Amino acid sequence: MKVLYFAWLRERIGASMDEFDLPEEVRTVGELVDYLKTKGENYSEAFSHKKVIRAAVNLEYVSFDYKLINKDEIAFFPPVTGG
Amino acid sequence: MIKIQKEDFNVSTELKTLTSGNVKIGGVASFIGLVRDLVSPEKNEQTLKHMTLEHYPKMTERKLKQIESQAIGRWPLEASLIIHRYGKLKPGDQIVLVACASMHRQAAFESCSFLMDWLKTNAPFWKLEETAKSKIWVEERSDDYLAASKWNKKSK
């Protein structure tokens, strides 16, 4: 799966993308966040405030209980500010 | 039509192109968003050097197309255009152009407003404001969400 990061999440993590196989224990977007937080201090700091993080799977906004499969493209970002 | 681009745009040329050849159009409503020279006022009073717009290209294109089709389904539009820029911009630069053409003004005004409200809260862009001393990511505004939510309640 591809995991993309934008804006200050990308800055805090220090990468714009990760690519790995969906871990067995991860079923939902929320569980993926918990998994990512174990990857290092930069990740745990970036994801420390779940409430201000939004997610999209395959280019559509989803909630944290959305169920993932291995071929998904997941993106994490702060609330959008377009226009 | 959707355009997501780094380059600036010429409003007059864009509007002419949008309406040319369609004499059913009675009016065009347009909105131009500009980079404002003031960082979130509660944080500091410094002058803005740059605003950098980051986006999620594949998703931006998909979401903008979706919302344009929604507007077309909701109002009798003859033509519509959304141009959204990304990259590094200066105060006074144009960021966004939304233009809606219809037989009558009400549909043009309403759909233009609908598209702008929607862009503020749903288009996957993020704005980084840079001053001489700091870099701040612009936060969401609750007013924008309130403005966008009124389109859900309104029965058309």
gemmi code that builds the backbone of each chain (N, CA, C; Angstrom):
import gemmi

chains = {
    "A": [
        ("MET", (0.838, -1.200, 0.000), (0.000, 0.000, 0.000), (0.873, 1.251, 0.000)),
        ("LYS", (0.265, 2.302, -0.549), (0.967, 3.588, -0.559), (0.351, 4.485, 0.501)),
        ("VAL", (1.183, 5.122, 1.302), (0.682, 6.073, 2.298), (1.328, 7.428, 2.021)),
        ("LEU", (0.483, 8.433, 1.761), (0.983, 9.769, 1.425), (0.743, 10.740, 2.574)),
        ("TYR", (1.648, 11.722, 2.693), (1.515, 12.738, 3.747), (1.593, 14.128, 3.117)),
        ("PHE", (0.762, 15.035, 3.611), (0.759, 16.391, 3.087), (0.895, 17.430, 4.193)),
        ("ALA", (1.309, 18.634, 3.765), (1.421, 19.821, 4.617), (2.279, 19.540, 5.852)),
        ("TRP", (1.818, 19.962, 7.053), (2.727, 19.812, 8.215), (2.940, 18.366, 8.630)),
        ("LEU", (2.050, 17.468, 8.197), (2.300, 16.049, 8.486), (3.535, 15.573, 7.719)),
        ("ARG", (3.625, 15.986, 6.445), (4.772, 15.641, 5.613), (6.049, 16.230, 6.232)),
        ("GLU", (5.955, 17.494, 6.692), (7.134, 18.138, 7.284), (7.589, 17.432, 8.550)),
        ("ARG", (6.629, 17.124, 9.421), (7.001, 16.511, 10.709), (7.542, 15.100, 10.528)),
        ("ILE", (6.971, 14.368, 9.557), (7.447, 13.001, 9.327), (8.778, 13.026, 8.586)),
        ("GLY", (8.935, 14.020, 7.710), (10.174, 14.116, 6.939), (10.154, 13.265, 5.686)),
        ("ALA", (8.948, 12.910, 5.236), (8.790, 12.134, 4.003), (7.406, 12.415, 3.429)),
        ("SER", (7.283, 12.308, 2.114), (5.966, 12.538, 1.517), (5.222, 11.236, 1.246)),
        ("MET", (5.958, 10.104, 1.343), (5.298, 8.836, 1.045), (6.005, 7.650, 1.696)),
        ("ASP", (5.206, 6.645, 2.061), (5.743, 5.354, 2.484), (5.057, 4.280, 1.656)),
        ("GLU", (5.773, 3.201, 1.412), (5.169, 2.097, 0.681), (5.511, 0.805, 1.425)),
        ("PHE", (4.473, 0.071, 1.822), (4.709, -1.201, 2.535), (3.460, -2.063, 2.434)),
        ("ASP", (3.602, -3.338, 2.801), (2.443, -4.229, 2.804), (1.598, -3.953, 4.033)),
        ("LEU", (0.298, -3.985, 3.856), (-0.628, -3.751, 4.957), (-0.342, -4.758, 6.077)),
        ("PRO", (0.067, -4.270, 7.254), (0.356, -5.200, 8.355), (-0.901, -5.973, 8.761)),
        ("GLU", (-0.707, -7.200, 9.182), (-1.831, -8.082, 9.489), (-2.778, -7.512, 10.546)),
        ("GLU", (-2.170, -6.801, 11.526), (-2.996, -6.318, 12.633), (-3.771, -5.033, 12.287)),
        ("VAL", (-3.527, -4.485, 11.109), (-4.176, -3.232, 10.729), (-5.388, -3.481, 9.836)),
        ("ARG", (-6.568, -3.107, 10.350), (-7.776, -3.286, 9.536), (-8.354, -1.960, 9.054)),
        ("THR", (-8.221, -0.927, 9.876), (-8.863, 0.344, 9.544), (-7.836, 1.479, 9.434)),
        ("VAL", (-8.310, 2.619, 8.945), (-7.461, 3.808, 8.843), (-6.931, 4.201, 10.228)),
        ("GLY", (-7.814, 4.133, 11.229), (-7.409, 4.474, 12.592), (-6.327, 3.553, 13.113)),
        ("GLU", (-6.453, 2.272, 12.780), (-5.429, 1.304, 13.211), (-4.115, 1.519, 12.466)),
        ("LEU", (-4.211, 2.015, 11.232), (-2.997, 2.336, 10.488), (-2.263, 3.503, 11.162)),
        ("VAL", (-3.032, 4.480, 11.649), (-2.422, 5.597, 12.372), (-1.674, 5.065, 13.594)),
        ("ASP", (-2.320, 4.184, 14.349), (-1.664, 3.611, 15.533), (-0.388, 2.848, 15.158)),
        ("TYR", (-0.442, 2.141, 14.036), (0.727, 1.408, 13.560), (1.854, 2.375, 13.184)),
        ("LEU", (1.487, 3.437, 12.423), (2.501, 4.405, 11.973), (3.203, 5.072, 13.157)),
        ("LYS", (2.430, 5.287, 14.238), (3.000, 5.946, 15.421), (4.128, 5.133, 16.051)),
        ("THR", (4.159, 3.833, 15.739), (5.226, 2.983, 16.294), (6.484, 3.026, 15.427)),
        ("LYS", (6.409, 3.701, 14.281), (7.543, 3.696, 13.341), (8.676, 4.638, 13.736)),
        ("GLY", (8.437, 5.492, 14.726), (9.506, 6.402, 15.132), (8.935, 7.647, 15.777)),
        ("GLU", (9.840, 8.422, 16.353), (9.420, 9.612, 17.093), (8.767, 10.639, 16.166)),
        ("ASN", (9.315, 10.775, 14.953), (8.732, 11.723, 14.010), (7.281, 11.367, 13.683)),
        ("TYR", (7.002, 10.069, 13.542), (5.643, 9.628, 13.261), (4.732, 9.836, 14.480)),
        ("SER", (5.219, 9.448, 15.649), (4.351, 9.549, 16.829), (4.041, 11.008, 17.141)),
        ("GLU", (5.013, 11.891, 16.857), (4.777, 13.321, 17.083), (3.795, 13.859, 16.047)),
        ("ALA", (3.990, 13.482, 14.777), (3.119, 13.970, 13.699), (1.669, 13.539, 13.895)),
        ("PHE", (1.482, 12.322, 14.385), (0.119, 11.787, 14.540), (-0.417, 11.944, 15.960)),
        ("SER", (0.235, 12.783, 16.780), (-0.174, 12.849, 18.188), (-1.570, 13.452, 18.379)),
        ("HIS", (-2.003, 14.310, 17.447), (-3.352, 14.877, 17.583), (-4.263, 14.351, 16.484)),
        ("LYS", (-4.825, 13.163, 16.740), (-5.670, 12.499, 15.744), (-6.815, 13.383, 15.253)),
        ("LYS", (-7.333, 14.215, 16.152), (-8.510, 15.021, 15.834), (-8.283, 16.005, 14.692)),
        ("VAL", (-7.040, 16.457, 14.523), (-6.780, 17.439, 13.471), (-6.221, 16.787, 12.204)),
        ("ILE", (-6.351, 15.477, 12.120), (-5.860, 14.784, 10.933), (-7.027, 14.215, 10.135)),
        ("ARG", (-6.994, 14.469, 8.829), (-8.004, 13.942, 7.922), (-7.363, 12.857, 7.062)),
        ("ALA", (-8.225, 11.972, 6.511), (-7.695, 10.889, 5.692), (-8.503, 10.737, 4.412)),
        ("ALA", (-7.819, 10.264, 3.378), (-8.497, 9.917, 2.127), (-7.981, 8.555, 1.688)),
        ("VAL", (-8.877, 7.722, 1.173), (-8.472, 6.444, 0.604), (-8.915, 6.432, -0.853)),
        ("ASN", (-7.977, 6.138, -1.735), (-8.231, 6.134, -3.177), (-8.959, 7.406, -3.620)),
        ("LEU", (-8.470, 8.535, -3.129), (-8.894, 9.879, -3.543), (-10.256, 10.321, -3.022)),
        ("GLU", (-10.816, 9.609, -2.047), (-12.077, 10.045, -1.430), (-11.868, 10.190, 0.087)),
        ("TYR", (-12.475, 11.230, 0.665), (-12.384, 11.410, 2.116), (-13.034, 10.226, 2.823)),
        ("VAL", (-12.386, 9.745, 3.881), (-12.945, 8.639, 4.665), (-12.795, 8.955, 6.153)),
        ("SER", (-13.564, 8.220, 6.964), (-13.404, 8.364, 8.404), (-12.409, 7.311, 8.895)),
        ("PHE", (-12.020, 7.420, 10.167), (-10.978, 6.543, 10.685), (-11.420, 5.080, 10.853)),
        ("ASP", (-12.719, 4.816, 10.721), (-13.140, 3.407, 10.823), (-13.236, 2.734, 9.446)),
        ("TYR", (-12.808, 3.433, 8.414), (-12.822, 2.867, 7.057), (-11.884, 1.663, 6.973)),
        ("LYS", (-12.362, 0.566, 6.354), (-11.565, -0.671, 6.270), (-10.618, -0.649, 5.064)),
        ("LEU", (-9.374, -1.008, 5.334), (-8.328, -0.932, 4.311), (-8.030, -2.280, 3.669)),
        ("ILE", (-7.588, -2.224, 2.405), (-7.008, -3.405, 1.772), (-5.628, -3.027, 1.237)),
        ("ASN", (-4.829, -4.033, 0.905), (-3.413, -3.784, 0.600), (-3.172, -2.878, -0.607)),
        ("LYS", (-4.087, -2.902, -1.589), (-3.820, -2.078, -2.783), (-4.318, -0.638, -2.646)),
        ("ASP", (-4.789, -0.264, -1.481), (-5.283, 1.100, -1.281), (-4.157, 2.138, -1.296)),
        ("GLU", (-4.525, 3.345, -1.728), (-3.640, 4.500, -1.552), (-4.267, 5.368, -0.472)),
        ("ILE", (-3.551, 5.538, 0.617), (-4.081, 6.296, 1.748), (-3.309, 7.612, 1.864)),
        ("ALA", (-4.043, 8.686, 2.118), (-3.375, 9.969, 2.332), (-3.800, 10.533, 3.672)),
        ("PHE", (-2.833, 11.102, 4.397), (-3.111, 11.784, 5.669), (-2.723, 13.247, 5.530)),
        ("PHE", (-3.575, 14.127, 6.079), (-3.299, 15.561, 5.960), (-4.106, 16.344, 6.982)),
        ("PRO", (-3.705, 17.618, 7.227), (-4.529, 18.463, 8.102), (-5.783, 18.908, 7.341)),
        ("PRO", (-6.754, 19.533, 8.022), (-7.937, 20.031, 7.337), (-7.538, 20.903, 6.145)),
        ("VAL", (-8.266, 20.760, 5.050), (-7.882, 21.442, 3.814), (-8.257, 22.933, 3.873)),
        ("THR", (-7.505, 23.734, 3.120), (-7.765, 25.174, 3.063), (-7.632, 25.652, 1.620)),
        ("GLY", (-8.575, 25.249, 0.792), (-8.521, 25.637, -0.616), (-9.147, 27.002, -0.852)),
        ("GLY", (-9.315, 27.316, -2.122), (-9.996, 28.533, -2.528), (-9.137, 29.777, -2.470)),
    ],
    "B": [
        ("MET", (-15.319, 23.372, -16.864), (-13.947, 22.998, -17.130), (-13.101, 23.247, -15.880)),
        ("ILE", (-12.116, 22.346, -15.699), (-11.246, 22.423, -14.531), (-9.820, 22.690, -14.990)),
        ("LYS", (-9.156, 23.618, -14.357), (-7.731, 23.810, -14.642), (-6.987, 23.942, -13.318)),
        ("ILE", (-5.997, 23.082, -13.112), (-5.176, 23.164, -11.901), (-3.774, 23.468, -12.400)),
        ("GLN", (-3.284, 24.647, -12.087), (-2.045, 25.090, -12.739), (-1.189, 25.961, -11.840)),
        ("LYS", (0.093, 26.019, -12.184), (1.050, 26.850, -11.477), (0.968, 28.289, -12.000)),
        ("GLU", (0.720, 28.407, -13.299), (0.763, 29.690, -13.990), (-0.399, 30.587, -13.577)),
        ("ASP", (-0.186, 31.883, -13.751), (-1.247, 32.857, -13.550), (-2.267, 32.732, -14.692)),
        ("PHE", (-3.418, 33.380, -14.512), (-4.438, 33.342, -15.567), (-4.914, 34.766, -15.856)),
        ("ASN", (-5.427, 34.958, -17.071), (-5.965, 36.243, -17.476), (-7.491, 36.152, -17.422)),
        ("VAL", (-8.082, 36.852, -16.471), (-9.523, 36.709, -16.221), (-10.326, 37.048, -17.466)),
        ("SER", (-9.970, 38.133, -18.103), (-10.725, 38.583, -19.262), (-10.700, 37.549, -20.399)),
        ("THR", (-9.506, 37.004, -20.658), (-9.386, 35.974, -21.693), (-10.191, 34.726, -21.325)),
        ("GLU", (-10.087, 34.336, -20.057), (-10.781, 33.125, -19.609), (-12.301, 33.272, -19.744)),
        ("LEU", (-12.815, 34.422, -19.359), (-14.269, 34.631, -19.411), (-14.761, 34.714, -20.850)),
        ("LYS", (-13.970, 35.337, -21.696), (-14.346, 35.411, -23.115), (-14.417, 34.023, -23.724)),
        ("THR", (-13.398, 33.205, -23.435), (-13.349, 31.840, -23.966), (-14.546, 31.029, -23.452)),
        ("LEU", (-14.881, 31.257, -22.176), (-15.961, 30.491, -21.551), (-17.302, 30.723, -22.248)),
        ("THR", (-17.556, 31.945, -22.657), (-18.879, 32.277, -23.189), (-18.935, 32.329, -24.715)),
        ("SER", (-17.774, 32.288, -25.359), (-17.772, 32.512, -26.809), (-18.546, 31.411, -27.530)),
        ("GLY", (-19.365, 31.824, -28.481), (-20.110, 30.881, -29.305), (-21.404, 30.394, -28.687)),
        ("ASN", (-21.721, 30.789, -27.451), (-22.976, 30.348, -26.846), (-23.862, 31.566, -26.538)),
        ("VAL", (-24.786, 31.843, -27.444), (-25.608, 33.045, -27.288), (-26.815, 32.808, -26.373)),
        ("LYS", (-26.915, 31.621, -25.816), (-27.968, 31.375, -24.807), (-27.577, 31.974, -23.454)),
        ("ILE", (-26.291, 32.230, -23.289), (-25.797, 32.774, -22.019), (-26.254, 34.221, -21.846)),
        ("GLY", (-26.917, 34.478, -20.712), (-27.380, 35.828, -20.423), (-26.524, 36.536, -19.397)),
        ("GLY", (-25.703, 35.751, -18.663), (-24.857, 36.378, -17.653), (-23.801, 35.430, -17.126)),
        ("VAL", (-22.733, 36.016, -16.643), (-21.644, 35.240, -16.046), (-21.358, 35.815, -14.660)),
        ("ALA", (-21.316, 34.963, -13.665), (-20.872, 35.402, -12.332), (-19.484, 34.819, -12.124)),
        ("SER", (-18.566, 35.632, -11.604), (-17.224, 35.113, -11.382), (-16.687, 35.570, -10.036)),
        ("PHE", (-15.790, 34.779, -9.501), (-15.116, 35.129, -8.251), (-13.629, 34.906, -8.455)),
        ("ILE", (-12.823, 35.870, -8.018), (-11.373, 35.746, -8.101), (-10.811, 35.823, -6.691)),
        ("GLY", (-10.113, 34.802, -6.280), (-9.485, 34.791, -4.960), (-8.040, 35.256, -5.077)),
        ("LEU", (-7.618, 36.128, -4.151), (-6.262, 36.681, -4.174), (-5.513, 36.343, -2.890)),
        ("VAL", (-4.191, 36.364, -2.970), (-3.372, 36.173, -1.762), (-3.432, 37.468, -0.952)),
        ("ARG", (-3.912, 37.360, 0.276), (-4.077, 38.520, 1.147), (-2.805, 38.733, 1.977)),
        ("ASP", (-2.405, 39.998, 2.109), (-1.181, 40.268, 2.848), (-1.433, 40.460, 4.336)),
        ("LEU", (-1.772, 39.375, 5.001), (-1.833, 39.422, 6.451), (-1.869, 38.012, 6.973)),
        ("VAL", (-0.887, 37.694, 7.776), (-0.834, 36.373, 8.372), (-1.926, 36.325, 9.442)),
        ("SER", (-2.411, 35.141, 9.743), (-3.451, 34.962, 10.753), (-3.276, 36.022, 11.838)),
        ("PRO", (-4.171, 37.006, 11.929), (-3.920, 38.211, 12.722), (-3.618, 37.949, 14.204)),
        ("GLU", (-4.216, 36.892, 14.767), (-3.980, 36.652, 16.197), (-2.549, 36.210, 16.473)),
        ("LYS", (-1.839, 35.762, 15.441), (-0.490, 35.229, 15.644), (0.581, 36.295, 15.522)),
        ("ASN", (0.523, 37.096, 14.504), (1.470, 38.210, 14.397), (0.999, 39.214, 13.357)),
        ("GLU", (1.724, 40.292, 13.263), (1.334, 41.392, 12.380), (2.357, 41.562, 11.259)),
        ("GLN", (3.105, 40.516, 11.007), (4.162, 40.653, 10.021), (3.617, 40.662, 8.596)),
        ("THR", (4.483, 41.089, 7.711), (4.135, 41.101, 6.298), (4.363, 39.722, 5.695)),
        ("LEU", (3.432, 39.333, 4.848), (3.539, 38.036, 4.193), (4.552, 38.128, 3.050)),
        ("LYS", (5.516, 37.196, 3.051), (6.481, 37.153, 1.941), (5.939, 36.292, 0.808)),
        ("HIS", (5.544, 35.091, 1.176), (5.011, 34.153, 0.186), (3.885, 33.342, 0.782)),
        ("MET", (3.037, 32.835, -0.087), (2.117, 31.778, 0.315), (2.341, 30.620, -0.650)),
        ("THR", (2.635, 29.451, -0.076), (2.832, 28.289, -0.934), (1.636, 27.359, -0.817)),
        ("LEU", (1.047, 27.070, -1.966), (-0.095, 26.160, -1.983), (0.368, 24.779, -2.383)),
        ("GLU", (0.161, 23.831, -1.450), (0.476, 22.431, -1.731), (-0.846, 21.738, -2.037)),
        ("HIS", (-0.832, 20.730, -2.874), (-2.082, 19.997, -3.092), (-1.819, 18.531, -3.406)),
        ("TYR", (-2.886, 17.779, -3.554), (-2.824, 16.328, -3.803), (-3.372, 16.163, -5.217)),
        ("PRO", (-2.468, 16.253, -6.232), (-2.907, 16.449, -7.612), (-4.037, 15.534, -8.092)),
        ("LYS", (-3.874, 14.218, -7.907), (-4.898, 13.295, -8.430), (-6.244, 13.531, -7.765)),
        ("MET", (-6.205, 13.791, -6.458), (-7.449, 13.981, -5.714), (-8.076, 15.336, -6.035)),
        ("THR", (-7.240, 16.354, -6.193), (-7.748, 17.681, -6.525), (-8.551, 17.620, -7.819)),
        ("GLU", (-7.968, 16.979, -8.817), (-8.641, 16.898, -10.107), (-9.984, 16.173, -9.978)),
        ("ARG", (-9.961, 15.057, -9.268), (-11.172, 14.266, -9.105), (-12.248, 15.040, -8.334)),
        ("LYS", (-11.852, 15.691, -7.240), (-12.836, 16.395, -6.408), (-13.408, 17.618, -7.125)),
        ("LEU", (-12.550, 18.332, -7.855), (-13.038, 19.508, -8.572), (-14.027, 19.122, -9.679)),
        ("LYS", (-13.721, 18.027, -10.375), (-14.644, 17.551, -11.408), (-15.982, 17.152, -10.791)),
        ("GLN", (-15.908, 16.454, -9.648), (-17.143, 16.023, -8.961), (-18.008, 17.214, -8.598)),
        ("ILE", (-17.391, 18.237, -8.034), (-18.186, 19.355, -7.549), (-18.703, 20.204, -8.703)),
        ("GLU", (-17.952, 20.256, -9.781), (-18.457, 20.977, -10.950), (-19.689, 20.257, -11.500)),
        ("SER", (-19.650, 18.916, -11.568), (-20.834, 18.195, -12.053), (-22.018, 18.393, -11.121)),
        ("GLN", (-21.742, 18.484, -9.826), (-22.846, 18.747, -8.882), (-23.510, 20.092, -9.160)),
        ("ALA", (-22.692, 21.100, -9.411), (-23.222, 22.436, -9.700), (-24.038, 22.408, -10.992)),
        ("ILE", (-23.512, 21.682, -11.978), (-24.211, 21.599, -13.263), (-25.553, 20.877, -13.103)),
        ("GLY", (-25.590, 19.896, -12.195), (-26.829, 19.169, -11.939), (-27.840, 19.989, -11.161)),
        ("ARG", (-27.346, 20.944, -10.402), (-28.212, 21.680, -9.496), (-28.750, 22.987, -10.096)),
        ("TRP", (-27.945, 23.615, -10.961), (-28.354, 24.876, -11.590), (-28.299, 24.734, -13.109)),
        ("PRO", (-29.167, 25.455, -13.823), (-29.132, 25.379, -15.292), (-27.975, 26.184, -15.881)),
        ("LEU", (-26.778, 25.606, -15.848), (-25.586, 26.329, -16.305), (-25.293, 26.038, -17.776)),
        ("GLU", (-24.885, 27.056, -18.475), (-24.476, 26.908, -19.871), (-22.975, 26.631, -19.956)),
        ("ALA", (-22.226, 27.134, -18.990), (-20.777, 26.909, -18.973), (-20.256, 27.181, -17.572)),
        ("SER", (-19.161, 26.506, -17.220), (-18.555, 26.748, -15.910), (-17.054, 26.536, -15.985)),
        ("LEU", (-16.344, 27.196, -15.087), (-14.882, 27.124, -15.099), (-14.348, 27.260, -13.674)),
        ("ILE", (-13.444, 26.369, -13.317), (-12.713, 26.516, -12.054), (-11.224, 26.475, -12.389)),
        ("ILE", (-10.510, 27.546, -12.061), (-9.050, 27.522, -12.175), (-8.490, 27.665, -10.767)),
        ("HIS", (-7.646, 26.743, -10.357), (-7.025, 26.819, -9.031), (-5.527, 26.694, -9.207)),
        ("ARG", (-4.787, 27.677, -8.665), (-3.328, 27.626, -8.785), (-2.696, 26.915, -7.601)),
        ("TYR", (-1.456, 26.448, -7.793), (-0.675, 25.895, -6.700), (0.751, 26.445, -6.832)),
        ("GLY", (1.582, 26.178, -5.841), (2.958, 26.662, -5.881), (3.133, 27.919, -5.057)),
        ("LYS", (4.217, 28.635, -5.331), (4.601, 29.775, -4.507), (3.995, 31.066, -5.061)),
        ("LEU", (3.190, 31.756, -4.243), (2.518, 32.987, -4.685), (2.884, 34.144, -3.765)),
        ("LYS", (2.706, 35.354, -4.289), (3.005, 36.572, -3.521), (1.688, 37.272, -3.160)),
        ("PRO", (1.737, 38.157, -2.148), (0.537, 38.931, -1.837), (0.029, 39.649, -3.091)),
        ("GLY", (-1.277, 39.603, -3.297), (-1.873, 40.233, -4.473), (-2.030, 39.302, -5.657)),
        ("ASP", (-1.321, 38.164, -5.632), (-1.447, 37.209, -6.743), (-2.829, 36.571, -6.764)),
        ("GLN", (-3.257, 36.190, -7.950), (-4.524, 35.472, -8.104), (-4.319, 34.011, -7.720)),
        ("ILE", (-5.261, 33.457, -6.927), (-5.183, 32.031, -6.551), (-6.213, 31.223, -7.320)),
        ("VAL", (-7.416, 31.761, -7.362), (-8.526, 30.946, -7.860), (-9.481, 31.793, -8.689)),
        ("LEU", (-10.046, 31.167, -9.712), (-11.117, 31.799, -10.492), (-12.254, 30.799, -10.621)),
        ("VAL", (-13.444, 31.235, -10.229), (-14.638, 30.423, -10.462), (-15.572, 31.263, -11.307)),
        ("ALA", (-16.058, 30.703, -12.406), (-16.985, 31.449, -13.260), (-18.115, 30.540, -13.704)),
        ("CYS", (-19.342, 31.049, -13.595), (-20.522, 30.280, -13.966), (-21.386, 31.113, -14.900)),
        ("ALA", (-21.758, 30.513, -16.027), (-22.564, 31.220, -17.029), (-23.916, 30.545, -17.162)),
        ("SER", (-24.957, 31.376, -17.214), (-26.298, 30.826, -17.291), (-27.204, 31.779, -18.082)),
        ("MET", (-28.435, 31.349, -18.352), (-29.379, 32.233, -19.039), (-29.719, 33.423, -18.152)),
        ("HIS", (-29.881, 33.138, -16.849), (-30.296, 34.187, -15.922), (-29.316, 34.304, -14.759)),
        ("ARG", (-29.312, 35.466, -14.117), (-28.259, 35.750, -13.143), (-28.320, 34.905, -11.873)),
        ("GLN", (-29.529, 34.550, -11.426), (-29.615, 33.865, -10.136), (-28.820, 32.554, -10.118)),
        ("ALA", (-28.975, 31.760, -11.169), (-28.253, 30.486, -11.242), (-26.745, 30.740, -11.272)),
        ("ALA", (-26.339, 31.774, -11.981), (-24.908, 32.081, -12.096), (-24.339, 32.501, -10.737)),
        ("PHE", (-25.024, 33.424, -10.054), (-24.574, 33.892, -8.735), (-24.530, 32.733, -7.734)),
        ("GLU", (-25.632, 31.989, -7.655), (-25.730, 30.930, -6.639), (-24.696, 29.835, -6.853)),
        ("SER", (-24.544, 29.382, -8.097), (-23.616, 28.278, -8.343), (-22.176, 28.720, -8.109)),
        ("CYS", (-21.864, 29.968, -8.422), (-20.515, 30.490, -8.202), (-20.209, 30.495, -6.703)),
        ("SER", (-21.177, 30.942, -5.920), (-21.015, 30.980, -4.471), (-20.894, 29.562, -3.887)),
        ("PHE", (-21.728, 28.665, -4.384), (-21.689, 27.253, -3.977), (-20.293, 26.662, -4.239)),
        ("LEU", (-19.756, 26.884, -5.430), (-18.450, 26.319, -5.786), (-17.339, 26.878, -4.902)),
        ("MET", (-17.391, 28.172, -4.607), (-16.363, 28.768, -3.743), (-16.450, 28.210, -2.322)),
        ("ASP", (-17.671, 28.136, -1.782), (-17.840, 27.584, -0.432), (-17.310, 26.160, -0.375)),
        ("TRP", (-17.570, 25.430, -1.441), (-17.135, 24.044, -1.477), (-15.610, 23.934, -1.570)),
        ("LEU", (-15.007, 24.789, -2.411), (-13.538, 24.752, -2.572), (-12.818, 24.988, -1.249)),
        ("LYS", (-13.360, 25.921, -0.450), (-12.746, 26.277, 0.830), (-12.649, 25.087, 1.775)),
        ("THR", (-13.648, 24.227, 1.735), (-13.732, 23.171, 2.751), (-13.431, 21.765, 2.227)),
        ("ASN", (-13.403, 21.589, 0.905), (-13.259, 20.232, 0.368), (-12.151, 20.012, -0.648)),
        ("ALA", (-11.594, 21.072, -1.196), (-10.531, 20.878, -2.187), (-9.225, 20.618, -1.441)),
        ("PRO", (-8.527, 19.532, -1.786), (-7.326, 19.165, -1.014), (-6.114, 20.047, -1.297)),
        ("PHE", (-6.194, 21.293, -0.799), (-5.090, 22.253, -0.855), (-4.715, 22.623, 0.572)),
        ("TRP", (-3.429, 22.966, 0.750), (-2.955, 23.453, 2.047), (-2.080, 24.667, 1.795)),
        ("LYS", (-2.260, 25.695, 2.640), (-1.563, 26.959, 2.422), (-0.521, 27.204, 3.511)),
        ("LEU", (0.697, 27.447, 3.057), (1.786, 27.780, 3.979), (2.107, 29.261, 3.843)),
        ("GLU", (1.897, 30.007, 4.928), (2.181, 31.442, 4.911), (3.572, 31.686, 5.479)),
        ("GLU", (4.373, 32.409, 4.709), (5.763, 32.630, 5.086), (6.024, 34.121, 5.308)),
        ("THR", (6.508, 34.469, 6.487), (6.942, 35.841, 6.748), (8.455, 35.823, 6.927)),
        ("ALA", (9.033, 36.986, 7.240), (10.484, 37.030, 7.439), (10.890, 36.123, 8.598)),
        ("LYS", (9.994, 35.976, 9.589), (10.349, 35.244, 10.808), (9.753, 33.843, 10.925)),
        ("SER", (8.655, 33.605, 10.223), (7.972, 32.336, 10.514), (7.313, 31.722, 9.288)),
        ("LYS", (6.993, 30.434, 9.446), (6.224, 29.717, 8.440), (5.039, 29.102, 9.152)),
        ("ILE", (3.836, 29.444, 8.725), (2.644, 28.938, 9.403), (1.681, 28.315, 8.400)),
        ("TRP", (1.247, 27.102, 8.703), (0.213, 26.460, 7.877), (-1.144, 27.051, 8.261)),
        ("VAL", (-1.872, 27.519, 7.276), (-3.178, 28.137, 7.525), (-4.146, 27.082, 8.057)),
        ("GLU", (-4.864, 27.460, 9.120), (-5.818, 26.513, 9.709), (-7.199, 26.693, 9.111)),
        ("GLU", (-8.024, 25.666, 9.250), (-9.402, 25.744, 8.743), (-10.173, 26.806, 9.508)),
        ("ARG", (-11.173, 27.411, 8.867), (-11.999, 28.424, 9.516), (-13.406, 27.877, 9.683)),
        ("SER", (-13.946, 28.027, 10.890), (-15.286, 27.483, 11.121), (-16.332, 28.204, 10.274)),
        ("ASP", (-16.086, 29.481, 9.965), (-17.010, 30.227, 9.098), (-17.153, 29.578, 7.721)),
        ("ASP", (-16.028, 29.043, 7.227), (-16.061, 28.394, 5.915), (-16.938, 27.150, 5.951)),
        ("TYR", (-16.862, 26.420, 7.062), (-17.670, 25.201, 7.177), (-19.149, 25.535, 7.302)),
        ("LEU", (-19.423, 26.628, 8.012), (-20.799, 27.083, 8.156), (-21.362, 27.481, 6.785)),
        ("ALA", (-20.531, 28.211, 6.024), (-20.950, 28.665, 4.693), (-21.218, 27.471, 3.774)),
        ("ALA", (-20.354, 26.455, 3.859), (-20.518, 25.285, 2.990), (-21.738, 24.470, 3.397)),
        ("SER", (-22.020, 24.418, 4.701), (-23.113, 23.555, 5.178), (-24.481, 24.099, 4.783)),
        ("LYS", (-24.575, 25.404, 4.536), (-25.887, 25.960, 4.189), (-26.409, 25.402, 2.853)),
        ("TRP", (-25.487, 24.945, 1.989), (-25.920, 24.386, 0.699), (-26.549, 23.010, 0.859)),
        ("ASN", (-26.266, 22.334, 1.961), (-26.903, 21.036, 2.214), (-28.340, 21.202, 2.667)),
        ("LYS", (-28.568, 22.265, 3.443), (-29.901, 22.467, 4.019), (-30.883, 23.014, 2.996)),
        ("LYS", (-30.351, 23.919, 2.151), (-31.217, 24.600, 1.177), (-31.892, 23.606, 0.245)),
        ("SER", (-33.202, 23.651, 0.184), (-33.878, 22.798, -0.790), (-33.997, 23.580, -2.088)),
        ("LYS", (-33.568, 22.951, -3.146), (-33.558, 23.639, -4.437), (-34.625, 23.060, -5.342)),
    ],
}
model = gemmi.Model(1)
for chain_id, residues in chains.items():
    chain = gemmi.Chain(chain_id)
    for i, (resn, *xyz) in enumerate(residues, 1):
        res = gemmi.Residue()
        res.name, res.seqid = resn, gemmi.SeqId(i, " ")
        for name, pos in zip(("N", "CA", "C"), xyz):
            atom = gemmi.Atom()
            atom.name, atom.element = name, gemmi.Element(name[0])
            atom.pos, atom.b_iso = gemmi.Position(*pos), 0.0
            res.add_atom(atom)
        chain.add_residue(res)
    model.add_chain(chain)
structure = gemmi.Structure()
structure.add_model(model)
structure.setup_entities()
